[in-house]
Each structure stands twice: as C-alpha cells, then as structure tokens.
C-alpha cells in the first residue's frame, strides 16, 4: 500500500482486529508495527496516524 494512496484522514477498512502498519512508504515509511484493536472497532498508528477501522462485515472473533 503506497503512502501516496493513503490519506491519513480516511480510515483503512480491515477485516481483522490485529493489523500491521509500516507507513506505506517502503524505505521512507516507519518500522513495521502490529496494532491490536482489542474490543474497539478502530486503532490509530502512533507513527503515521493512519486509522484502521474494522469492517462491519468482519466476524466478531476476527483476529
């Protein structure tokens, strides 16, 4: 996923509660970080601010 294609204001819709983020910029990104939503339906990367939001179609136990 290219950083130029990601607008930090628009959430990235995902189907699992645990996601990985590397900033999307290859060598210009940030260290790969795993983010866990826990019981929430979204999580924000502390490095780049990308918001990952759980899809409404995701199974309750998705991880």
C-alpha positions in Angstrom: 0.0 0.0 0.0 1.6 3.2 -1.1 1.7 6.2 1.2 0.7 8.4 -1.7 -2.5 6.4 -2.0 -3.3 6.7 1.7 -4.9 9.9 3.1 -4.4 9.8 6.9 -7.9 11.3 7.2 -9.6 8.4 5.5 -9.7 5.2 7.6 -8.3 1.9 6.1 -11.1 -0.7 6.3 -9.8 -4.0 7.6 -11.4 -7.4 8.4 -9.2 -8.4 11.3 -8.7 -6.7 14.7 -4.9 -7.1 14.5 -3.2 -5.2 11.7 0.3 -4.3 10.7 1.4 -0.8 9.6 4.8 0.2 8.1 3.7 3.7 7.0 3.3 2.5 3.4 6.3 4.4 2.2 8.8 1.5 1.8 12.2 2.8 2.9 10.5 6.1 3.7 7.9 4.6 5.9 8.4 3.6 9.6 9.2 0.3 11.4 6.5 -2.3 10.9 4.2 -2.1 13.9 1.4 -4.5 14.9 -1.7 -2.9 16.2 -4.5 -4.6 18.1 -7.9 -3.1 18.4 -8.9 -5.2 21.4 -12.6 -4.6 21.9 -12.6 -1.4 19.9 -13.5 -1.1 16.3 -10.6 1.0 15.2 -7.0 1.7 16.0 -4.6 4.5 15.1 -0.9 4.0 14.2 1.2 6.0 16.6 3.9 6.6 14.0 1.9 7.9 11.0 -1.6 8.4 12.2 -3.3 6.0 9.7 -6.6 4.9 11.2 -7.6 1.2 10.7 -11.3 0.6 11.1 -12.9 -2.8 11.4 -15.3 -3.6 8.6 -19.0 -4.1 9.5 -18.8 -7.4 7.7 -16.0 -8.7 9.8 -16.7 -11.7 12.1 -16.9 -10.9 15.8 -13.9 -13.1 16.6 -11.8 -11.8 13.7 -8.1 -11.5 14.6 
